[in-house]
Amino acid sequence: MLKIHLDIFVTGRVQGVGFRYSCSQKAKNLNLTGWVRNEPDGGVSLAVEGQNSDLEKFVEWCKTIPSPIKIKDFKVKTGPVRNFPFFEAY
């Protein structure tokens, strides 16, 4: 099956509230690979790869993650596949 790469950029109250950990656990549960990291501007960046149906589930889950996380802006764009070996949080 075709692997897809997504770059995701999230702003809002997403640092210091468990967002990276939650994303990492969900990505692993969906067999996705890539990474998640905090950005200096207070946002969070993700690079995620996997099957389209699993990526769709992941994106929808990210958009509806419960409090104390509060997402202000959520941007997704496709990119070249990098074949990450696993998912990790920085």
TABEL-V261824 format. One record per pair of residues at least 12 apart in sequence whose C-alpha atoms are under 8 Angstrom apart, sorted by the first residue. I is the first residue (numbers start at 0). GAP is how many residues later the second one is. D is the distance in whole Angstrom. If there is no record, write none. Layout:
BEGIN
i=I gap=GAP d=D
i=I gap=GAP d=D
END
This chain:
BEGIN
i=0 gap=50 d=7
i=1 gap=49 d=7
i=1 gap=50 d=8
i=2 gap=46 d=7
i=2 gap=47 d=5
i=2 gap=48 d=5
i=2 gap=49 d=7
i=2 gap=78 d=7
i=3 gap=45 d=5
i=3 gap=46 d=6
i=3 gap=47 d=6
i=3 gap=48 d=6
i=3 gap=74 d=8
i=3 gap=75 d=8
i=3 gap=76 d=8
i=3 gap=77 d=6
i=4 gap=42 d=7
i=4 gap=43 d=6
i=4 gap=44 d=4
i=4 gap=45 d=7
i=4 gap=73 d=6
i=4 gap=74 d=5
i=4 gap=75 d=6
i=4 gap=76 d=5
i=4 gap=77 d=8
i=5 gap=40 d=8
i=5 gap=41 d=6
i=5 gap=42 d=5
i=5 gap=43 d=6
i=5 gap=70 d=7
i=5 gap=71 d=6
i=5 gap=72 d=5
i=5 gap=73 d=6
i=6 gap=38 d=7
i=6 gap=39 d=6
i=6 gap=40 d=5
i=6 gap=41 d=7
i=6 gap=69 d=6
i=6 gap=70 d=5
i=6 gap=71 d=6
i=6 gap=72 d=7
i=7 gap=37 d=6
i=7 gap=38 d=5
i=7 gap=39 d=6
i=7 gap=40 d=8
i=7 gap=66 d=7
i=7 gap=67 d=6
i=7 gap=68 d=5
i=7 gap=69 d=7
i=8 gap=34 d=7
i=8 gap=35 d=6
i=8 gap=36 d=5
i=8 gap=37 d=7
i=8 gap=64 d=8
i=8 gap=65 d=6
i=8 gap=66 d=5
i=8 gap=67 d=7
i=9 gap=33 d=6
i=9 gap=34 d=5
i=9 gap=35 d=6
i=9 gap=61 d=7
i=9 gap=62 d=7
i=9 gap=63 d=6
i=9 gap=64 d=5
i=9 gap=65 d=7
i=10 gap=31 d=7
i=10 gap=32 d=4
i=10 gap=33 d=7
i=10 gap=60 d=6
i=10 gap=61 d=5
i=10 gap=62 d=5
i=10 gap=63 d=7
i=11 gap=30 d=8
i=11 gap=31 d=7
i=11 gap=57 d=8
i=11 gap=58 d=6
i=11 gap=59 d=5
i=11 gap=60 d=4
i=11 gap=61 d=7
i=12 gap=29 d=8
i=12 gap=30 d=8
i=12 gap=55 d=8
i=12 gap=56 d=6
i=12 gap=57 d=5
i=12 gap=58 d=6
i=12 gap=59 d=8
i=13 gap=28 d=7
i=13 gap=29 d=6
i=13 gap=30 d=7
i=13 gap=55 d=6
i=13 gap=56 d=7
i=13 gap=57 d=7
i=14 gap=23 d=7
i=14 gap=27 d=7
i=14 gap=28 d=7
i=14 gap=29 d=7
i=16 gap=51 d=6
i=16 gap=52 d=6
i=17 gap=51 d=8
i=18 gap=50 d=7
i=19 gap=16 d=6
i=19 gap=17 d=7
i=19 gap=18 d=8
i=19 gap=24 d=8
i=19 gap=69 d=6
i=20 gap=68 d=7
i=22 gap=13 d=8
i=22 gap=39 d=7
i=23 gap=12 d=7
i=23 gap=63 d=7
i=23 gap=64 d=6
i=23 gap=65 d=6
i=25 gap=32 d=7
i=26 gap=31 d=7
i=26 gap=60 d=7
i=27 gap=59 d=7
i=29 gap=24 d=6
i=29 gap=28 d=8
i=30 gap=19 d=7
i=30 gap=23 d=8
i=31 gap=16 d=7
i=31 gap=17 d=6
i=31 gap=18 d=5
i=31 gap=19 d=8
i=31 gap=22 d=7
i=31 gap=23 d=8
i=31 gap=54 d=7
i=31 gap=55 d=7
i=32 gap=15 d=6
i=32 gap=16 d=5
i=32 gap=17 d=7
i=32 gap=50 d=8
i=32 gap=51 d=6
i=32 gap=52 d=6
i=32 gap=53 d=5
i=32 gap=54 d=4
i=32 gap=55 d=8
i=33 gap=12 d=7
i=33 gap=13 d=5
i=33 gap=14 d=5
i=33 gap=15 d=6
i=33 gap=50 d=5
i=33 gap=51 d=8
i=33 gap=52 d=6
i=33 gap=53 d=4
i=33 gap=54 d=6
i=34 gap=12 d=5
i=34 gap=13 d=7
i=34 gap=52 d=5
i=34 gap=53 d=5
i=34 gap=54 d=6
i=34 gap=55 d=7
i=35 gap=52 d=7
i=35 gap=53 d=5
i=35 gap=54 d=6
i=36 gap=52 d=6
i=36 gap=53 d=5
i=37 gap=52 d=7
i=48 gap=32 d=7
i=48 gap=34 d=7
i=48 gap=35 d=7
END
